[in-house]
Structures are given as C-alpha cells and as structure tokens.
Amino acid sequence: MKRKLPIAWLQLKKEKSRMFVAIAGIAFADVLMFLQMGFRSALFNGAVQIHNVLDGEIFLVSRRYKSLISLDRFSERRLYQALGYTGVKSVSPIYLSPVQWKNPENKQIWNLYAIGFNPHDKTLKLPGVQANLEQLKSPDTVMFDTGARREFGDIPKLFKEQGVFSTEVENRRVEVIGLFKSHIPHFRMSHKILHKYVLALVNKHTNNF
C-alpha cells in the first residue's frame, strides 16, 4: 500500500513563520466574529428585556409607537374600552419616560429611563420589586437598579450603609426605598413621578378576548 504524501503539511512546515502568521490572522478573525455575535445578541436581548418582565398577556400601545425610546401617549379611554371586553380581567397603565436624576453623592444631574406603575397591581415580574410593593404605595418613593452606571451614584453602597435615603427626580424630592436587578441596560424604575399613558397591560381570565 502506497503511503500518502502530506503535501499541504510539508508546505506549511517549510515556512513556519508564514504558518504562524496565517494561524494568528485566522484566530483574530474568529475573535472578531464572535465579538460581533456577542454584540448582536446583547442588542436583541436588551431590546426585549423590559417586555419580558411585564406581567401581562396583551399590550396596548399608541399607533405612533416606534420603540421604547420613541413613545407616544394615547387616551386613557382606551384602557376602559379594553376593560369592557368580555374576558378581560384587569388593565394596568404603565408610565415610561426619561427623567432627570440627581446623584445623591455629588449632586450632578443625569438623565435616566424610568418606568412607573400602580403598586397595587403586580405589573413587573422582578423579585426585588415584588418584595417592596407595600413601600412603593407611599407617594414619592422609588427603587433603583443595582446594575446602573456609577456616574449616577454608588446607590447600592449608599443604600447598604444608610438604608432609605432621599434624592431628587425631576426636581422633586423622592426616597429610595429599595434596590432591584433588572438585567436591562440603564433601566431605572420610579413610582408616581411620570404622567403619560404610553403602554397598558391587559390580563385575561377567559379565552374570549
């Protein structure tokens, strides 16, 4: 039986420097490819994280809705119209908007994204939020995302050291009564601060809707 001659390997072995350069180039291209795939997954997953933590089955949005950063209000009457359908158990308004947050440490003002809701409704499926619903029923109370960037203030450390503390949102004094982890990039939550109906949750108790 004739022995096969490994021509390809011999060519690579003859010029080792060129072989290592080629391997390094291919490896670098692979790293870039996987990096781009990671960015792509983060973008797509981050775009739906808010939707994933909402406890609802049907969502109402304005016809001019484009994205969570390009919202428009709609009439509150639409909520009551939805509630009038047979099979609809409840409706829950959601408030979404950027707000001005004062860093409690250095008093700098930063723009945050806030979500407001009625604490009497179990709107968000976040353990940290569910555990603090009773406290959120008090006016001018907020919770803060532990994953926030540090320029907004080291809120987790501050809350651990002081407990409940005060700061300002939209030039209004509020109390930070707890922390939560949203896994949503730059996502903050506030209660009784915002003023626009931009999204609603509809919960069903039958399949007639």
C-alpha positions in Angstrom: 0.0 0.0 0.0 1.4 3.3 -1.0 2.0 5.9 1.6 0.2 9.3 1.1 2.5 12.3 0.9 1.2 15.1 3.2 2.0 17.9 0.7 -0.1 20.5 2.4 1.6 19.9 5.8 5.0 19.9 4.2 4.3 23.3 2.6 3.2 24.8 5.9 6.1 23.2 7.8 8.6 24.6 5.4 7.9 28.2 6.2 6.9 28.2 9.9 6.8 31.9 10.3 4.2 32.3 7.5 2.2 29.4 9.0 2.1 31.1 12.4 1.1 34.4 10.9 -1.7 32.7 9.0 -2.9 31.0 12.1 -2.8 34.3 14.1 -4.8 36.0 11.3 -7.5 33.3 11.3 -7.7 33.3 15.1 -8.0 37.1 15.2 -10.8 37.0 12.5 -12.6 34.4 14.6 -12.4 36.5 17.8 -13.8 39.5 15.9 -16.7 37.3 14.5 -17.6 36.0 18.0 -17.3 39.5 19.4 -19.8 40.8 16.8 -22.1 37.9 17.6 -22.0 38.8 21.2 -22.8 42.5 20.5 -25.7 41.3 18.3 -27.1 39.0 21.0 -26.8 41.8 23.6 -28.6 44.2 21.3 -31.5 41.9 20.6 -31.8 40.6 24.1 -31.6 44.1 25.6 -34.3 45.4 23.3 -36.9 43.0 24.8 -35.9 42.8 28.4 -38.5 45.3 29.6 -41.2 43.4 27.7 -40.1 40.1 29.3 -40.5 41.5 32.9 -44.0 42.8 32.3 -46.7 40.6 33.7 -49.4 40.7 31.1 -50.9 38.9 28.1 -52.0 41.7 25.8 -50.3 45.1 25.4 -51.8 48.3 24.1 -49.6 51.0 22.6 -50.1 54.1 20.6 -50.4 53.8 16.9 -47.4 56.1 16.7 -45.3 53.7 18.8 -41.8 53.0 17.3 -39.7 51.8 20.2 -39.3 52.2 24.0 -37.2 55.4 23.4 -39.8 56.7 20.9 -43.1 56.6 22.6 -46.4 58.5 22.3 -49.3 58.8 24.7 -52.8 57.5 24.0 -56.1 58.3 25.6 -57.0 56.8 29.0 -60.4 55.9 27.5 -58.7 53.1 25.6 -58.0 51.3 28.9 -61.7 51.4 29.9 -62.7 50.2 26.4 -60.3 47.3 26.8 -61.7 46.5 30.2 -65.2 46.4 28.7 -64.4 43.4 26.5 -65.7 40.1 27.7 -62.9 38.0 29.2 -60.7 40.9 30.3 -59.9 40.7 34.0 -57.9 43.9 34.5 -55.9 46.6 32.9 -52.8 48.2 34.3 -51.3 51.5 32.9 -47.5 51.8 32.6 -45.6 55.1 32.6 -42.3 55.2 30.6 -40.1 58.3 30.2 -36.6 59.7 30.6 -36.3 61.6 33.9 -33.6 63.8 35.5 -32.0 62.1 38.4 -29.8 63.9 40.9 -26.7 61.9 42.0 -27.1 61.9 45.8 -23.3 61.9 46.3 -22.1 64.8 44.1 -25.4 66.4 43.2 -24.9 66.1 39.4 -27.9 65.8 37.2 -28.2 62.8 34.9 -30.9 61.6 32.5 -32.3 58.1 33.4 -35.0 56.0 31.9 -37.9 55.4 34.3 -40.9 53.2 34.4 -43.8 53.9 36.7 -46.8 51.7 37.6 -49.6 51.2 40.1 -48.1 49.3 43.0 -51.5 47.8 43.7 -51.1 45.8 40.5 -48.5 43.1 40.1 -47.1 44.6 36.9 -43.4 43.7 36.9 -42.1 40.2 37.4 -39.0 41.3 39.3 -38.4 39.7 42.8 -36.9 42.9 44.2 -39.9 44.9 43.1 -42.5 42.4 44.4 -40.9 42.4 47.8 -41.2 46.2 48.1 -44.7 46.8 46.7 -46.1 47.9 50.1 -43.4 50.6 50.5 -43.9 51.8 46.9 -47.5 52.6 47.8 -46.3 55.7 49.6 -46.0 58.8 47.4 -42.6 59.8 46.0 -40.9 56.5 46.5 -38.5 54.9 44.0 -36.4 51.9 43.6 -33.0 51.8 41.9 -31.4 49.3 39.5 -28.2 47.8 41.0 -26.8 47.5 37.5 -26.8 51.2 36.9 -23.6 53.0 35.9 -21.6 54.5 38.7 -21.9 58.1 37.5 -25.5 58.1 38.8 -24.1 57.4 42.2 -23.0 54.3 44.0 -26.6 53.7 45.1 -26.1 50.0 46.2 -23.3 51.0 48.6 -25.2 54.1 49.8 -28.3 52.1 50.5 -26.4 49.4 52.3 -24.8 52.0 54.6 -27.7 54.3 55.2 -30.9 52.3 54.3 -33.6 54.5 52.9 -32.3 57.9 51.7 -33.5 60.9 49.8 -32.6 62.5 46.5 -34.4 64.3 43.7 -36.1 63.2 40.5 -37.3 65.9 38.1 -36.6 68.5 40.9 -38.9 66.6 43.2 -37.7 65.0 46.5 -38.1 61.2 46.5 -37.0 58.4 48.8 -35.0 55.4 47.5 -36.7 52.6 49.4 -35.0 49.6 47.8 -32.9 48.1 45.1 -33.7 45.6 42.3 -31.8 43.9 39.5 -33.4 44.3 36.1 -30.8 42.9 33.7 -31.8 45.8 31.5 -29.1 48.2 30.3 -29.6 51.6 32.1 -33.1 50.8 33.3 -34.5 52.6 36.3 -37.8 52.5 38.0 -39.8 55.2 39.6 -43.3 55.5 41.1 -45.8 58.4 40.9 -43.5 60.6 39.0 -44.4 60.3 35.4 -47.6 61.5 33.8 -48.2 59.8 30.4 -50.2 56.7 29.5 -48.0 55.1 26.9 -48.5 51.4 27.5 -51.1 49.2 29.1 -51.2 45.6 30.2 -54.3 43.6 29.8 -54.9 40.4 31.9 -57.5 37.8 30.8 -59.4 35.3 32.8 -61.1 33.6 29.8 -60.2 33.0 26.2 -63.0 35.1 24.7 -60.8 38.2 24.1 
